[in-house]
Amino acid sequence: MAKKEKKSFQISSFSILFIILIILGIITMLLNGQGFAPQTVDGTTIDHVVGAKFSDIIMAPFQGFQEAIEISIFILVLGGFLNIVTQTGALEAGIQTVVKKLKGNEITIIPILMTLFSIGGTAYGMAEETIPFYALLSITMVAAGFDTVVASGTVLLGAGSGVLGSTINPFATGVAMDALRGVGITPNTGLILAIGFVIWGVTTAFSIFVVMSYAKKLKQDKGSTILSLQEQEDMQKNFVEGKDTDIEFTGKHKAVLTIFGFCFLIMIISLIPWGDFGVTFFDGWTSFLTGNSFGEWYFADLAMWFFIVSIIVAVIAGYSEQETIDNFIDGTKDMISVVLIIVVARGVSVLMTQTHLDLLILDKAAGILSGLSPVLFVIGSYILYLGLSFLIPSTSGLAVVSMPVMGGLAQQLGLSPEVMTMIFVAACGLVNLVTPTSGVVMGGLNIAKVNYPTWIKFMRKPLIVIAILNIIILVAAMLIVS
């Protein structure tokens, strides 16, 4: 008898997240009662003690759901919206038209889109907002002869490179600078922008090179894909099978795609924090729809915006009331797994906040770093933030917790708190390209049908190179300005 072929072991995103949750819970239980230096937040001194109860671990996913309720509803509505648009055939027809026009030059899509995503990342921390693009670009890239790893890389590395090199991003550099001011340190904004711009440009250029190099290999040899056989089957099933290869691009399709594009344009405009940039143009008159002006929108506003546009698309497509409801519900079903992954990932973050394990690590590491040379201080701080970013995937949350300690330590040692700000931003951005505790990473990969181990395989070498490039820039900056 022929030997049965062994199936390669693939662990699911859910299992990875639950394993992390349990391990971190056990660690905090073992450290139960361990205290550390008080922390000052907004002028209030707080004493912390590490520790978790068994019930904290059990309830973490539920509390994660409470924390992530807005984005969860948004993603469900997004699924309904995308399915209504998909059923019109407009997306397929539009993508086929673009691919035909780019025949032989399909790869040019990659640097254009990655640059746009990167601008969104450096300007306003584009992250969760990229989730809608995973499905759309998976269809586009597969149709262009690539695979879903190219689609995932275009979105995740594109926006991630921007966040990693944040310049005016209010959720990273903005919050970090506010945290420094809270402890009496006035940061040099121009210096932070300059360092951020260099890191952004270098990282984005390298990331584009990585994705394009892999895409070129695929064009030359389809067998060079790093997707497993099961992932390739999933890719065929979700993004190829049942797709008409020759759809006429009708006037109705053009109308639907116009509304589709307008919907995403409003999403982007509404999420940019215009007030932080001194722009008041959107104040007041744009609040008629949800009660919040553009620049103040969040996922609750977006959910209802996509819901309204879903109805408009259904009317243009000529759907009956029952067809509209059925298509919308079918779309939400496709997003249930994404929502649950985000919920569990958020639960990990909630557990860390409740147990103060993150603050214990920060307190102990700050003591070790105080005796190092500037070069080793930068490297050590960068490594510290890699660990903290794993525990706290929220960039703004990590800034509030850590920058008063680390920025204050840098200034006390005669080093630059501005460079420390960019150490935080760069390390946090690097981890958020791959961390399983990020709902964006796990949710986006789930939509693209790329297993987490496959993404890690793709990112192993690029991560090391990006880290080395970041550290070189940051060490040079620290030596120059301190």
DOVEXVEX-743783 format. One line per field, with one value per residue (C-alpha): residue in three letters; x, y, z. Coordinates in pm, whole numbers. Example, Ala and Ser with C-alpha at 12.3 -4.5 7.8 and 13.67 -1.06 7.14 Angstrom:
<pts>
residu: c(ALA; SER);
east: c(1230; 1367);
north: c(-450; -106);
up: c(780; 714);
</pts>
This chain:
<pts>
residu: c(MET; ALA; LYS; LYS; GLU; LYS; LYS; SER; PHE; GLN; ILE; SER; SER; PHE; SER; ILE; LEU; PHE; ILE; ILE; LEU; ILE; ILE; LEU; GLY; ILE; ILE; THR; MET; LEU; LEU; ASN; GLY; GLN; GLY; PHE; ALA; PRO; GLN; THR; VAL; ASP; GLY; THR; THR; ILE; ASP; HIS; VAL; VAL; GLY; ALA; LYS; PHE; SER; ASP; ILE; ILE; MET; ALA; PRO; PHE; GLN; GLY; PHE; GLN; GLU; ALA; ILE; GLU; ILE; SER; ILE; PHE; ILE; LEU; VAL; LEU; GLY; GLY; PHE; LEU; ASN; ILE; VAL; THR; GLN; THR; GLY; ALA; LEU; GLU; ALA; GLY; ILE; GLN; THR; VAL; VAL; LYS; LYS; LEU; LYS; GLY; ASN; GLU; ILE; THR; ILE; ILE; PRO; ILE; LEU; MET; THR; LEU; PHE; SER; ILE; GLY; GLY; THR; ALA; TYR; GLY; MET; ALA; GLU; GLU; THR; ILE; PRO; PHE; TYR; ALA; LEU; LEU; SER; ILE; THR; MET; VAL; ALA; ALA; GLY; PHE; ASP; THR; VAL; VAL; ALA; SER; GLY; THR; VAL; LEU; LEU; GLY; ALA; GLY; SER; GLY; VAL; LEU; GLY; SER; THR; ILE; ASN; PRO; PHE; ALA; THR; GLY; VAL; ALA; MET; ASP; ALA; LEU; ARG; GLY; VAL; GLY; ILE; THR; PRO; ASN; THR; GLY; LEU; ILE; LEU; ALA; ILE; GLY; PHE; VAL; ILE; TRP; GLY; VAL; THR; THR; ALA; PHE; SER; ILE; PHE; VAL; VAL; MET; SER; TYR; ALA; LYS; LYS; LEU; LYS; GLN; ASP; LYS; GLY; SER; THR; ILE; LEU; SER; LEU; GLN; GLU; GLN; GLU; ASP; MET; GLN; LYS; ASN; PHE; VAL; GLU; GLY; LYS; ASP; THR; ASP; ILE; GLU; PHE; THR; GLY; LYS; HIS; LYS; ALA; VAL; LEU; THR; ILE; PHE; GLY; PHE; CYS; PHE; LEU; ILE; MET; ILE; ILE; SER; LEU; ILE; PRO; TRP; GLY; ASP; PHE; GLY; VAL; THR; PHE; PHE; ASP; GLY; TRP; THR; SER; PHE; LEU; THR; GLY; ASN; SER; PHE; GLY; GLU; TRP; TYR; PHE; ALA; ASP; LEU; ALA; MET; TRP; PHE; PHE; ILE; VAL; SER; ILE; ILE; VAL; ALA; VAL; ILE; ALA; GLY; TYR; SER; GLU; GLN; GLU; THR; ILE; ASP; ASN; PHE; ILE; ASP; GLY; THR; LYS; ASP; MET; ILE; SER; VAL; VAL; LEU; ILE; ILE; VAL; VAL; ALA; ARG; GLY; VAL; SER; VAL; LEU; MET; THR; GLN; THR; HIS; LEU; ASP; LEU; LEU; ILE; LEU; ASP; LYS; ALA; ALA; GLY; ILE; LEU; SER; GLY; LEU; SER; PRO; VAL; LEU; PHE; VAL; ILE; GLY; SER; TYR; ILE; LEU; TYR; LEU; GLY; LEU; SER; PHE; LEU; ILE; PRO; SER; THR; SER; GLY; LEU; ALA; VAL; VAL; SER; MET; PRO; VAL; MET; GLY; GLY; LEU; ALA; GLN; GLN; LEU; GLY; LEU; SER; PRO; GLU; VAL; MET; THR; MET; ILE; PHE; VAL; ALA; ALA; CYS; GLY; LEU; VAL; ASN; LEU; VAL; THR; PRO; THR; SER; GLY; VAL; VAL; MET; GLY; GLY; LEU; ASN; ILE; ALA; LYS; VAL; ASN; TYR; PRO; THR; TRP; ILE; LYS; PHE; MET; ARG; LYS; PRO; LEU; ILE; VAL; ILE; ALA; ILE; LEU; ASN; ILE; ILE; ILE; LEU; VAL; ALA; ALA; MET; LEU; ILE; VAL; SER);
east: c(0; 121; 203; -44; 92; 143; -52; 152; 58; -121; -230; -525; -527; -774; -547; -245; -434; -578; -234; -88; -375; -328; 53; 39; -233; -21; 281; 81; -59; 297; 398; 89; 150; 476; 488; 700; 768; 458; 365; 239; -45; -201; -57; -194; 46; -70; 73; 63; 74; 101; -142; -430; -703; -817; -1142; -950; -820; -1164; -1335; -1066; -1227; -1565; -1406; -1222; -1562; -1676; -1362; -1393; -1770; -1753; -1502; -1685; -2013; -1831; -1672; -2007; -2171; -1869; -1918; -2279; -2180; -1905; -2133; -2404; -2146; -1991; -2326; -2375; -2070; -1930; -1612; -1524; -1599; -1398; -1101; -1100; -1099; -804; -606; -665; -544; -234; -163; 205; 241; 19; 305; 283; -29; 187; 412; 123; -108; 166; 270; -89; -138; 195; 89; -225; -13; 232; -39; -308; -210; -412; -456; -805; -924; -732; -943; -1192; -908; -790; -1085; -1082; -707; -710; -949; -745; -403; -517; -677; -349; -159; -26; -147; -306; 34; 98; -242; -172; 177; 51; -196; -18; 338; 216; 17; 249; 556; 377; 281; 635; 766; 489; 538; 214; 23; -173; -218; 156; 384; 97; 5; 373; 451; 149; 268; 611; 453; 258; 587; 733; 927; 870; 965; 1111; 837; 1057; 1321; 1061; 918; 1265; 1358; 1013; 1038; 1371; 1244; 920; 1096; 1356; 1107; 846; 1103; 1234; 882; 785; 1102; 1009; 654; 752; 1038; 801; 539; 798; 894; 528; 494; 791; 691; 351; 509; 718; 421; 473; 107; 41; -169; -468; -422; -398; -723; -884; -756; -907; -1236; -1274; -1113; -1120; -1395; -1733; -1581; -1686; -1369; -1534; -1790; -1916; -1842; -2186; -2313; -2472; -2136; -1973; -2241; -2194; -1814; -1847; -2058; -1815; -1515; -1699; -1786; -1420; -1315; -1557; -1425; -1068; -1161; -1381; -1110; -831; -815; -842; -862; -512; -382; -573; -822; -1177; -1335; -1541; -1666; -2041; -2182; -2059; -2225; -2576; -2539; -2413; -2389; -2008; -1815; -1551; -1237; -1442; -1582; -1500; -1625; -1983; -2016; -1849; -2079; -2389; -2226; -2152; -2503; -2660; -2438; -2533; -2896; -2804; -2606; -2893; -3134; -2899; -2861; -3239; -3243; -3572; -3615; -3559; -3252; -3100; -3150; -3029; -2714; -2637; -2679; -2470; -2192; -2200; -2165; -1835; -1699; -1793; -1454; -1275; -1476; -1405; -1031; -1028; -1224; -977; -679; -830; -886; -509; -454; -725; -565; -227; -380; -570; -273; -6; 245; 334; 417; 629; 841; 874; 980; 1247; 1384; 1416; 1646; 1869; 1890; 2000; 2360; 2419; 2606; 2393; 2431; 2337; 2063; 1897; 1928; 1804; 1510; 1417; 1418; 1213; 949; 937; 827; 589; 424; 347; 167; 1; -80; -253; 1; -166; -218; 150; 254; 49; 187; 553; 664; 658; 899; 1123; 1122; 1200; 1480; 1635; 1636; 1774; 2068; 2133; 1989; 1718; 1352; 1266; 1473; 1311; 973; 1077; 1229; 882; 709; 948; 958; 582; 527; 758; 582; 241; 338; 335; 202; -78; -222; -322; -676; -571; -299; -503; -830; -677; -493; -812; -998; -717; -712; -343; -246; -48; 256; 268; 278; 559; 750; 711; 814; 1112; 1393; 1219; 1158; 1527; 1633; 1375; 1485; 1851; 1770; 1561; 1831; 2102; 1889; 1794; 2149; 2278; 2005; 2081; 2454; 2394; 2136; 2233);
north: c(0; 346; 557; 831; 1177; 1359; 1679; 1979; 2105; 2439; 2610; 2847; 3213; 3138; 2874; 3105; 3382; 3156; 3003; 3353; 3452; 3148; 3180; 3548; 3476; 3207; 3441; 3712; 3457; 3346; 3710; 3780; 4047; 4180; 4557; 4818; 5190; 5416; 5575; 5929; 5960; 6303; 6429; 6138; 5894; 5532; 5230; 4911; 4545; 4268; 3978; 3798; 3573; 3268; 3449; 3734; 3489; 3335; 3673; 3835; 3742; 3876; 4198; 4213; 4204; 4496; 4689; 4607; 4641; 4937; 4785; 4450; 4607; 4802; 4485; 4301; 4590; 4609; 4242; 4308; 4611; 4426; 4133; 4360; 4531; 4197; 4050; 4335; 4209; 4563; 4476; 4185; 4386; 4683; 4471; 4283; 4616; 4748; 4423; 4416; 4776; 4693; 4373; 4302; 4588; 4458; 4488; 4869; 4846; 4747; 5055; 5294; 5135; 5078; 5443; 5557; 5324; 5442; 5805; 5715; 5536; 5820; 6088; 5943; 5589; 5403; 5050; 4919; 5127; 4897; 4590; 4653; 4646; 4289; 4129; 4378; 4351; 3973; 3956; 4214; 4059; 3704; 3827; 4000; 3671; 3711; 3554; 3665; 3710; 3993; 4140; 4114; 4258; 4551; 4650; 4551; 4646; 4957; 5108; 4952; 5122; 5454; 5390; 5269; 5601; 5819; 6191; 6377; 6069; 6202; 5850; 5783; 6089; 6315; 6112; 6051; 6423; 6497; 6231; 6400; 6740; 6581; 6524; 6864; 6780; 7005; 6800; 6949; 6873; 6951; 6702; 6428; 6500; 6487; 6152; 6011; 6120; 5939; 5619; 5639; 5686; 5413; 5158; 5222; 5190; 4862; 4724; 4800; 4621; 4314; 4282; 4354; 4102; 3829; 3931; 3913; 3561; 3460; 3604; 3398; 3080; 3020; 2737; 2986; 3083; 3030; 2945; 2589; 2361; 2418; 2796; 2775; 2581; 2843; 3116; 2946; 2888; 3240; 3458; 3263; 2999; 3127; 3446; 3522; 3580; 3806; 4044; 4342; 4667; 4828; 5171; 5021; 4874; 5215; 5376; 5117; 5155; 5534; 5504; 5240; 5469; 5768; 5559; 5483; 5841; 5966; 5698; 5825; 6193; 6139; 5959; 6214; 6424; 6758; 6955; 6839; 6997; 7323; 7252; 7368; 7337; 7028; 7154; 7164; 7110; 6751; 6645; 6615; 6242; 6098; 6399; 6405; 6619; 6473; 6429; 6308; 5993; 5652; 5299; 5362; 5645; 5435; 5140; 5347; 5518; 5180; 5062; 5362; 5316; 4945; 5045; 5298; 5033; 4786; 5043; 5115; 4740; 4693; 4445; 4359; 4413; 4041; 4021; 4319; 4164; 3819; 3956; 4177; 3895; 3657; 3915; 3955; 3577; 3591; 3837; 3649; 3475; 3809; 3968; 3681; 3697; 4071; 4009; 3750; 3966; 4261; 4031; 3973; 4348; 4388; 4118; 4293; 4625; 4471; 4274; 4547; 4299; 4555; 4818; 4574; 4499; 4872; 4949; 4678; 4755; 5129; 5049; 4832; 5086; 5374; 5251; 5203; 5404; 5602; 5333; 5049; 5265; 5303; 4932; 4831; 5074; 4947; 4585; 4688; 4847; 4536; 4342; 4607; 4642; 4273; 4314; 4646; 4653; 4991; 5255; 5540; 5324; 5228; 5593; 5704; 5424; 5431; 5772; 5952; 5685; 5637; 5999; 6115; 5859; 5973; 6337; 6249; 6072; 6370; 6192; 6305; 6243; 6317; 6020; 5813; 5907; 5768; 5457; 5392; 5461; 5251; 4948; 4955; 4981; 4687; 4456; 4557; 4415; 4062; 4047; 3794; 4021; 4272; 4235; 4411; 4156; 3848; 3981; 4099; 3772; 3582; 3778; 3713; 3342; 3358; 3152; 3332; 3094; 3166; 3541; 3494; 3289; 3575; 3840; 3670; 3830; 4166; 4212; 4170; 4411; 4674; 4647; 4693; 4993; 5149; 5101; 5251; 5561; 5595; 5545; 5803; 6046; 5995; 6052; 6363; 6543; 6438);
up: c(0; -80; 219; 295; 237; 565; 604; 711; 1056; 1046; 1366; 1339; 1436; 1714; 1868; 1853; 2030; 2300; 2366; 2409; 2636; 2860; 2877; 2969; 3224; 3389; 3399; 3575; 3821; 3905; 3959; 4168; 4431; 4282; 4316; 4142; 4130; 4133; 3801; 3745; 3493; 3430; 3758; 3962; 4130; 4110; 4291; 4085; 4179; 3918; 3932; 3764; 3890; 3698; 3630; 3461; 3200; 3146; 3105; 2888; 2550; 2664; 2784; 2454; 2282; 2496; 2405; 2035; 1995; 1755; 1514; 1536; 1423; 1153; 1013; 1008; 823; 592; 505; 412; 204; 16; -65; -203; -425; -524; -629; -878; -1071; -1074; -885; -1112; -1425; -1302; -1194; -1525; -1711; -1508; -1544; -1921; -1954; -1749; -1942; -1894; -1642; -1361; -1115; -1131; -913; -616; -565; -635; -377; -119; -141; -91; 206; 346; 328; 520; 780; 842; 834; 1057; 1155; 893; 1033; 1108; 814; 578; 659; 374; 122; 193; 13; -274; -335; -298; -594; -786; -728; -802; -1124; -1212; -1176; -821; -497; -171; -3; -251; -163; 211; 171; -34; 238; 557; 462; 281; 568; 826; 678; 714; 1076; 1150; 1020; 1161; 1104; 1179; 1299; 1601; 1743; 1761; 1757; 1867; 2176; 2257; 2254; 2473; 2718; 2733; 2796; 3082; 3269; 3188; 2871; 2567; 2257; 1939; 1685; 1385; 1496; 1543; 1197; 1038; 1194; 1118; 754; 707; 869; 667; 334; 387; 523; 255; -25; 116; 172; -187; -301; -90; -224; -585; -575; -457; -715; -997; -888; -906; -1255; -1369; -1186; -1021; -824; -626; -411; -38; 11; 125; -96; 133; 113; -266; -271; -45; -274; -578; -401; -264; -529; -857; -880; -987; -1124; -1481; -1685; -1941; -1795; -1992; -1806; -1820; -1723; -1412; -1312; -1354; -1139; -862; -868; -857; -541; -411; -458; -312; -5; 65; -8; 259; 497; 458; 481; 785; 983; 936; 1257; 1081; 1406; 1505; 1184; 1237; 957; 1038; 692; 781; 1117; 1161; 814; 782; 1110; 962; 896; 1226; 1456; 1424; 1178; 947; 1153; 1450; 1290; 1428; 1363; 1479; 1225; 955; 1022; 954; 654; 490; 578; 402; 96; 88; 43; -229; -421; -387; -534; -827; -888; -887; -598; -436; -62; 5; -222; -43; 301; 192; 28; 326; 579; 367; 369; 746; 784; 595; 854; 1172; 1197; 1147; 1428; 1666; 1593; 1668; 1988; 2122; 2020; 2208; 2505; 2530; 2546; 2810; 3025; 3012; 3115; 3406; 3541; 3491; 3349; 3082; 3343; 3545; 3237; 3165; 3522; 3536; 3188; 3260; 3551; 3331; 3047; 3272; 3283; 2910; 2645; 2392; 2124; 2357; 2509; 2168; 2090; 2435; 2420; 2076; 2201; 2505; 2285; 2067; 2375; 2505; 2163; 2165; 2497; 2405; 2030; 2076; 1968; 2155; 2465; 2472; 2428; 2729; 2948; 2847; 2719; 3057; 3188; 2884; 2767; 3119; 3149; 2820; 2927; 3270; 3100; 2872; 2569; 2327; 2425; 2059; 1942; 2217; 2070; 1733; 1895; 2038; 1706; 1494; 1726; 1781; 1404; 1334; 1579; 1448; 1108; 1250; 1605; 1659; 1928; 1659; 1529; 1209; 1131; 1219; 1079; 752; 694; 768; 500; 250; 348; 440; 745; 1013; 988; 613; 679; 931; 672; 423; 677; 849; 649; 581; 955; 1034; 758; 861; 1225; 1130; 908; 1186; 1450; 1225; 1165; 1532; 1663; 1415; 1521; 1891; 1841; 1631; 1846; 2201);
</pts>
